[in-house]
Amino acid sequence: MAVRPVAPSALGRMVAKDPRLVFDLRNGTSPRDGLADKITAFFKIVEFTEARNA
């Protein structure tokens, strides 16, 4: 979100279909293993796509 302006709720929907995801993480909630894997995979895809388009 610091690199590209996107609303926290929009990011949560893109990653896990959960508009509260970013807010919950900011408040200290730990994601379950499956969700943590989804978050990691999402950011790897974004990173790969941006590197490829650079």
C-alpha positions as CSV (number, residue, x, y, z in Angstrom):
1,M,0.0,0.0,0.0
2,A,3.0,2.3,0.5
3,V,4.2,1.7,-3.0
4,R,0.9,1.9,-4.8
5,P,-2.2,3.7,-3.5
6,V,-4.9,1.2,-2.8
7,A,-7.6,1.4,-0.1
8,P,-7.1,-1.1,2.7
9,S,-10.5,-2.6,2.2
10,A,-9.8,-3.1,-1.6
11,L,-6.6,-4.8,-0.8
12,G,-8.3,-7.1,1.7
13,R,-11.0,-8.0,-0.9
14,M,-8.3,-8.7,-3.6
15,V,-6.3,-11.0,-1.3
16,A,-8.9,-12.8,0.7
17,K,-12.4,-11.4,-0.2
18,D,-12.3,-9.8,3.3
19,P,-12.6,-6.0,3.4
20,R,-11.5,-6.1,7.1
21,L,-8.3,-8.0,6.5
22,V,-5.8,-5.1,6.6
23,F,-7.6,-3.5,9.6
24,D,-7.6,-6.8,11.5
25,L,-3.9,-7.3,10.8
26,R,-3.1,-3.8,11.9
27,N,-5.0,-4.4,15.2
28,G,-2.8,-7.5,15.9
29,T,-4.8,-10.4,14.6
30,S,-2.6,-13.2,13.3
31,P,-3.7,-14.8,10.1
32,R,-4.3,-18.6,10.0
33,D,-1.7,-20.5,8.0
34,G,-3.8,-20.8,4.9
35,L,-4.5,-17.1,4.9
36,A,-0.9,-16.2,5.5
37,D,0.0,-18.4,2.5
38,K,-2.6,-16.5,0.4
39,I,-1.2,-13.2,1.4
40,T,2.4,-14.3,0.6
41,A,1.3,-15.7,-2.8
42,F,-0.6,-12.5,-3.7
43,F,2.4,-10.3,-3.0
44,K,4.8,-12.6,-4.9
45,I,2.5,-12.4,-7.9
46,V,2.3,-8.6,-7.6
47,E,6.1,-8.3,-7.3
48,F,6.7,-10.7,-10.3
49,T,4.2,-8.7,-12.4
50,E,5.7,-5.4,-11.6
51,A,9.2,-6.7,-12.2
52,R,8.1,-8.1,-15.6
53,N,6.5,-4.8,-16.6
54,A,9.5,-2.7,-15.6
